């Protein structure tokens, strides 16, 4: 049997002057990934397998809220 892979969303802490913060969303979490795509300024970095948003407090709050409710609006 294969070991269970990490199925958690990781939000990487950005440096204070960084313009974007990065987020790892596992491939199997399609609903969360689709929700993330709906946020303004979302961008996928295929070489790193990471998503990013512009580094603002508002974007971080929106991300946490949208992942908490999983787009059940």
Buried (B, 14 or more C-beta within 10 A) or exposed (E): EEEEEEEEBEBEEBEEEEEBBBBBBBEEBEEBBEBBEEBEEBEEEEEEEBBBBBBEEEBBEBBEEBBEEEEEE
